[in-house]
Every structure is written in C-alpha cells, then in structure tokens.
Amino acid sequence: MPENPIPAQALISEPDRQAISEPLASSLERRSFGLVIGMLGMVAAILLLAPTVIVVITSFTSGYSLKFPPAGYSARWYEALWSDSPELVDAFLLSAELAALATALSVVLSVAAALALARRKEGWARGLEALFLSPLMLPTLAIGLSLLMLFNLAEAGLSFTTLVIGHVAIISPYIVRTTSASLLQMNASLLESAHSLGASAVYVFRTVTLPLISRGILAGAFIGFMASFDNVAVSLFLSDARSQVLPIRMWQMIESNLDVRAAAVSGVLITVTLIMMIVMERVAGISKHLR
C-alpha cells in the first residue's frame, strides 16, 4: 500500500467538477427562491385572512361591544339580526336591489363594448378599451367625488338613480375585462363559418358567440355584483337620505357605538360570499378568467 494515497478529488478533472457544481448551485438557487416566495406568500395570506378570522370570532361574543378576544361566546347577535334589526334588513334588501340592477345594466353595456373592441387592433379601439377599464386604476373615492361634481353641474339631485349610475361606472370594467378575455380565446373560424352559411349577425351572436362567452360574462357579473354590494366610497357620495345601503349602515353602527351586530352581519356576508364563490367556480370557472 502506498504511503501517500492520491485524494479522490484529484482524480476528478476541473471540467468535471464544474459540471457537477453548476447543477448543484442551480438546485440550491431554485430551492432558496421557492423558500423565500413561499414564506412571503404565507405572510401575505396571514395578513389577508387574519382580519376576517378576527371579525368572525368577535361576532360570537357574548358582550355588548366589539372586543377581541371575546370575554364569552354566544350566537345572540346573529339571532338579533333577524328579530331586532329591521333597519339592517331594509339596508340589505336595498343593497341587493342596487347591486342586481347595476349588474344587469353593466352586463348589457359591457358585453356590447367588448364585442366592439376585443378583436380590433386599431389605436382608437385600444384607447377606448383603456378608457373603459380606467375605473379599475382610479381610487373609488375620486370616482365618487367626480361623479358627485358631475351631477351637481348637471343640476341632478341625488337619488337611487344616481347611485345606480355610479355603481355601473365602477363595476362595468370587470365585466368588460372577463368578456374580452373570453372573446379573445374564442376560435374566430366558428364565426366565419356561421357567416359563410348565411347566418345573420344576431343569429350568430345568439347561437355561437353568446354560449361561448357566457362563462366570462357570468364571472364578470359575479365580481361586479360583489363589488357593488360591498362598495362604500361611491355610495357615500351619491346616495340620498332614503338610499342608505348596508355598508354605510354598518359603518355608521361601528362609528357610533361599536355595535356587535355589524360583526354578525360581516360573518353572514363572509359565509354567503364563500358559498357563492364555490358555486360560481363550479358554474363559470372564475379563476380561469382572472389569470
């Protein structure tokens, strides 16, 4: 046996060592990047979900004011919503009516806009599309204030009608976006085939286009309905004394005396929203239209 054996590393040439170390470094880089992104995602999820969890837990308090953690637990405030809160029920019905009407009008206007602009490449079409989507980039407070100034210049008093117009302005971009995405994914040869067979534009839209983009319309309508129902800023500027929607009523309850019923209403809305999201995901595949 030799007295000074040759180290194993010396038997590996420099190019071979580089070939081994490069995949190892690349693997470590990918794992470290995934670890950092995973930790940031976990922190973001906690920050987003923690307020919701706190509100739901607080809604089951047995006390008479909003306090976390609760001193005791009870479902008394959920019972009070149905037995002793007619003003909240009226506000809920008004919000549902407002959201439904604004969503219906927005669907008609937004689908027409998407059909006219989705497949066009001209500069004016892209400019109009950016104009229709601009409410998504502007603060809702600025939109509400600007609409209030516009109605004042037109000498139009605040009413339920002005409230509907304001909500149409803020939820239409969602429907335009999802409908345009569905139109761009549609095979244009289907429309050309239908037209070549002598079908009219209305018949083609009813039998070919509408069934293919219906899921995109439903996804946008659902998002728009929830955005309208939950809106505070525009409703605060454009509603009159007789049109007090549920978010504003809840805000006043919390501002005045920290009423626990506001947390109970939030718990109901969170539950209903989750159920509606699951149903709409099964029916329309919302996540596919938000990518």
VENFENGI-V290365 format. One record per backbone hydrogen bond with DSSP energy under -1.0 kcal/mol. CO is the residue of the C=O (numbers start at 1). NH is the residue of the N-H. Records with the same first field share a line. If there is no record, write none. Layout:
CO: NH, NH
//
This chain:
8: 11
9: 12
13: 17
14: 18
15: 19
16: 20
17: 21
18: 22
20: 24
21: 25
22: 26
23: 27
24: 28
25: 29
26: 30
27: 31
28: 32
29: 33
30: 34
31: 35
32: 36
33: 37
34: 38
35: 39
36: 40
37: 41
38: 42
39: 43
40: 44
41: 45
42: 46
43: 47
44: 48
45: 49
46: 50
49: 53
50: 54
51: 55
52: 56
53: 57
54: 58
55: 59
57: 60
58: 61
60: 74
72: 62
75: 79
76: 80
79: 83
80: 84
85: 89
86: 90
87: 91
88: 92
89: 93
90: 94
91: 95
92: 96
93: 97
94: 98
95: 99
96: 100
97: 101
98: 102
99: 103
100: 104
101: 105
102: 106
103: 107
104: 108
105: 109
106: 110
107: 111
108: 112
109: 113
110: 114
111: 115
112: 116
113: 117
114: 118
117: 120
122: 126
123: 127
124: 128
125: 129
126: 130
127: 131
128: 132
129: 133
133: 136
134: 137
139: 143
140: 144
141: 145
142: 146
143: 147
144: 148
145: 149
146: 150
147: 151
148: 152
149: 153
150: 154
151: 156
152: 155
159: 163
160: 164
161: 165
162: 166
163: 167
164: 168
165: 169
166: 170
167: 171
168: 172
171: 175
172: 176
173: 177
174: 178
175: 179
176: 180
177: 181
178: 182
179: 183
180: 184
181: 185
187: 190
188: 192
189: 193
190: 194
191: 195
192: 196
193: 197
194: 199
195: 198
200: 204
201: 205
202: 206
203: 207
204: 208, 209
205: 210
208: 212
209: 213
213: 217
214: 218
215: 219
216: 220
217: 221
218: 222
219: 223
220: 224
221: 225
222: 226
223: 227
224: 228
225: 229
226: 230
232: 236
233: 237
234: 238
235: 239
240: 243
245: 249
246: 250
247: 251
248: 252
249: 253
250: 254
251: 255
252: 256
253: 257, 259
259: 262
260: 264
261: 265
262: 266
263: 267
264: 268
265: 269
266: 270
267: 271
268: 272
269: 273
270: 274
271: 275
272: 276
273: 277
274: 278
275: 279
276: 280
277: 281
278: 282
279: 283
280: 284, 285
285: 288
286: 289
//
